Amino acid sequence: MAKTMIKEYIGPKQYFECEMCGTKKIQGKYKFRPFQYIPDYEPATLSICKKCIYREVYGNKKRNKAMKAGEIEKQTLTNES
């Protein structure tokens, strides 16, 4: 059974290095794990920046619109409530 994708907002502005693009940034931090397609292999959970998470989750077509609306932040806040 394939496990679902994890995409959530961890915290407000902080200094960290994005594990996907390798740049050091001062911004919100996100946790991301892609879908598990192979049963024996579990993908690593990464802490990544806003640009990378929206690129991975939404691709090219809806990325800018979703980023302006703050889709992932809203989903995380509704799941916590």
ZAMARGU-4260 file (C-alpha; in steps of 0.2 Angstrom, whole numbers, plus 5000, padded with zeros to 4 digits):
<rodrens>
0) 5000/5000/5000 | 5007/5017/4995 | 5009/5030/5009 | 5003/5047/5006 | 5013/5063/5003
5) 5018/5073/5018 | 5018/5092/5014 | 5017/5103/5029 | 5022/5120/5036 | 5034/5118/5051
10) 5038/5135/5057 | 5040/5154/5054 | 5055/5163/5048 | 5071/5154/5053 | 5089/5152/5046
15) 5091/5134/5038 | 5098/5125/5023 | 5086/5118/5010 | 5089/5100/5008 | 5083/5100/4990
20) 5091/5115/4982 | 5105/5117/4995 | 5104/5136/4997 | 5104/5144/5014 | 5088/5154/5017
25) 5079/5164/5031 | 5061/5160/5028 | 5048/5148/5033 | 5052/5129/5034 | 5042/5115/5027
30) 5042/5096/5029 | 5040/5086/5013 | 5040/5067/5009 | 5035/5061/4991 | 5023/5047/4988
35) 5030/5030/4992 | 5028/5020/4976 | 5040/5005/4979 | 5034/4995/4994 | 5051/4991/5001
40) 5058/5009/5000 | 5053/5023/5011 | 5058/5040/5004 | 5067/5052/5016 | 5058/5066/5024
45) 5066/5083/5019 | 5065/5100/5027 | 5064/5112/5012 | 5060/5130/5007 | 5044/5137/5000
50) 5050/5138/4982 | 5055/5120/4982 | 5039/5113/4990 | 5027/5122/4979 | 5037/5116/4964
55) 5037/5098/4970 | 5018/5098/4975 | 5010/5109/4961 | 5022/5108/4946 | 5022/5122/4934
60) 5004/5126/4930 | 4997/5131/4947 | 5012/5135/4957 | 5012/5154/4957 | 4993/5154/4960
65) 4995/5142/4975 | 5010/5151/4982 | 5001/5168/4982 | 4986/5160/4990 | 4996/5150/5003
70) 4988/5133/5000 | 5000/5123/5010 | 5000/5135/5025 | 4981/5134/5025 | 4980/5115/5024
75) 4992/5114/5039 | 4983/5126/5050 | 4966/5117/5046 | 4974/5100/5050 | 4980/5106/5067
80) 4964/5114/5072
</rodrens>
